């Protein structure tokens, strides 16, 4: 393999690694939400990140502390909250920056409220010394249903084992 081919191979391999890292970041976001893991959730963001949730919720948080506080306030009243992240599209805008779009489905239940939706996350991502992180996440609802649904709610196994 000549040097030019080797450089091209290294470049392409680096892009594959970066794409996998970004997909893993989105998966870790969903896992942190589903497991209600505050420490894991905080690690996904840059310190100066922005999180916006569009109408009908219409909230915004600036900075990782405010983002975490907002997230906890949204989850706290829910006895059930499950997020599913579906396949996404990633575009590299530089060697250390990218945009992404992921489709989401969520289902939640509080004491007297119900929540099921479909949405799109529009992300700005940056490479940090600790890997890829969210610089910005914008959540756009595409469908929302607040009708009551039936079924049983079960605590995550990790919470049962910890006695929570």
Buried (B, 14 or more C-beta within 10 A) or exposed (E): EEEEEEEEEEEEEEEEEBBEBBBEBBEBBBBBBEBBBEEBBBBBBBEEBBBBBBEEEEEEBEBBEBBBEBBEEBBEEBEBBEBEBEEBEBEBEEEEBBBBBBBBBBBBBEEEEBBBBBBBBBBBBBBEEEEBBBBBBBBBBEEBEEEEEEEEEEEEEEEEEEEE
